[in-house]
Amino acid sequence: MSKFITSKFWADTAERTVATAAQTALATIGAGALGFPGVDWASVASISGLAAVLCVLKALAAGTKGDPESASFIG
C-alpha cells in the first residue's frame, strides 16, 4: 500500500474525483428537467458522492495494476 503515498497519485486521484462528482451532479440536475428550483439537492449530493467514492476506489485499484504514480490503469 506504500505505492499510494506519492503526491502525484493523490493529486491525479483528486482531480479525477472532483471532475467525476461535478459531471455526475450536472447530469443528475439535467436529468430532473424540473428547472433549478425543483432540483432535489439531497439526491444530487448523494448520487455525486457515491460517484466520487467509486472514482477513488477505481483509482486505488488502478494504482495496483498500472503506473503507481497515476490513477489510471494505462501506464
C-alpha positions as CSV (number, residue, x, y, z in Angstrom):
1,M,0.0,0.0,0.0
2,S,3.0,2.3,0.2
3,K,2.6,2.9,-3.6
4,F,-0.3,5.2,-2.8
5,I,1.7,7.7,-0.7
6,T,3.0,9.7,-3.7
7,S,1.6,13.1,-4.0
8,K,1.3,12.7,-7.8
9,F,-1.0,9.7,-7.4
10,W,-3.2,11.6,-4.9
11,A,-3.3,14.8,-7.0
12,D,-4.3,12.7,-10.0
13,T,-7.0,10.9,-7.9
14,A,-8.3,14.2,-6.5
15,E,-8.6,15.8,-10.0
16,R,-10.5,12.8,-11.3
17,T,-12.7,12.6,-8.3
18,V,-13.7,16.2,-8.4
19,A,-14.4,16.0,-12.1
20,T,-16.5,12.9,-11.7
21,A,-18.6,14.4,-8.9
22,A,-19.2,17.6,-10.8
23,Q,-20.1,15.7,-14.0
24,T,-22.5,13.5,-12.1
25,A,-24.1,16.4,-10.3
26,L,-24.7,18.2,-13.6
27,A,-26.1,15.1,-15.2
28,T,-28.4,14.5,-12.2
29,I,-29.6,18.1,-12.3
30,G,-30.2,17.9,-16.0
31,A,-31.9,14.6,-15.8
32,G,-34.5,16.0,-13.5
33,A,-35.5,18.6,-16.1
34,L,-37.8,20.3,-13.5
35,G,-35.9,23.6,-13.5
36,F,-33.4,24.8,-11.0
37,P,-35.8,25.4,-8.1
38,G,-37.2,21.9,-8.4
39,V,-33.9,20.1,-8.0
40,D,-33.7,17.5,-5.2
41,W,-30.4,18.6,-3.8
42,A,-30.1,15.7,-1.4
43,S,-30.3,13.3,-4.3
44,V,-27.8,15.3,-6.3
45,A,-25.4,15.2,-3.3
46,S,-26.0,11.5,-2.6
47,I,-25.5,10.4,-6.2
48,S,-22.5,12.6,-6.8
49,G,-20.9,11.4,-3.5
50,L,-21.3,7.8,-4.5
51,A,-19.8,8.5,-7.9
52,A,-16.8,10.2,-6.1
53,V,-16.3,7.2,-3.8
54,L,-16.4,4.8,-6.8
55,C,-13.9,7.1,-8.5
56,V,-11.4,6.8,-5.6
57,L,-11.9,3.1,-5.4
58,K,-11.2,2.8,-9.1
59,A,-8.0,4.9,-8.7
60,L,-6.8,2.7,-5.8
61,A,-7.4,-0.4,-8.0
62,A,-5.6,1.2,-10.9
63,G,-2.6,2.1,-8.7
64,T,-2.0,-1.6,-8.1
65,K,-2.2,-2.6,-11.7
66,G,-1.0,0.3,-13.8
67,D,1.5,3.1,-13.1
68,P,1.7,3.6,-9.3
69,E,2.2,7.3,-9.9
70,S,-1.1,7.6,-11.7
71,A,-4.8,6.9,-11.0
72,S,-5.1,5.3,-14.5
73,F,-5.0,1.6,-15.5
74,I,-3.0,2.6,-18.5
75,G,0.7,3.0,-17.8
